[in-house]
């Protein structure tokens, strides 16, 4: 999909330096991939503390199952 973007040249230069990418397309693609990955990680982190634990569950006993 062809898209025209007006990108901040300083941000783009920093993205090139940090990512090692050589083209604008590659730098923007990498930035979008990392943005999506971070948002997914945040959603998983938001789940911490929301699960109910079964206090009677013996994880060590489960290790010994055949």
C-alpha positions in Angstrom: 0.0 0.0 0.0 1.5 3.3 -1.1 1.4 6.0 1.6 2.9 9.5 1.8 4.1 10.5 5.2 5.7 13.7 6.5 8.3 12.4 8.9 10.4 14.4 11.4 14.0 14.2 9.9 15.6 14.2 13.4 13.5 11.3 14.5 14.2 9.4 11.3 17.9 10.0 11.7 17.8 8.6 15.2 15.8 5.6 14.0 18.4 4.9 11.4 21.2 5.1 14.0 19.4 2.9 16.6 18.0 0.3 14.2 20.7 0.0 11.7 18.1 0.1 8.9 19.2 1.9 5.7 15.9 2.8 4.1 12.9 4.9 5.4 10.6 2.0 4.6 12.6 -0.5 6.6 13.0 2.0 9.6 9.2 2.7 9.7 8.4 -1.0 9.3 10.7 -1.9 12.2 9.2 0.9 14.3 5.7 -0.3 13.7 6.6 -3.9 14.5 8.3 -2.9 17.8 5.3 -0.7 18.6 2.9 -3.6 18.1 5.1 -5.9 20.1 5.3 -3.5 23.1 1.6 -3.0 23.1 1.0 -6.8 23.2 3.5 -7.1 26.0 1.7 -4.4 28.0 -1.6 -6.3 27.6 0.1 -9.4 29.1 1.6 -7.4 31.9 -1.8 -5.9 32.7 -3.0 -9.5 33.4 -0.5 -9.9 36.2 -2.3 -10.2 39.5 -5.7 -10.9 37.9 -5.6 -14.7 37.9 -7.0 -16.7 40.8 -4.6 -19.3 42.1 -5.7 -22.7 43.4 -3.8 -22.9 46.7 -4.3 -26.7 46.7 -2.4 -27.2 43.4 0.9 -29.0 43.9 3.1 -28.2 41.0 5.9 -30.5 42.3 3.5 -33.5 42.2 2.7 -32.6 38.6 6.4 -32.9 37.7 6.5 -36.5 38.8 3.5 -37.6 36.7 4.5 -40.4 34.1 
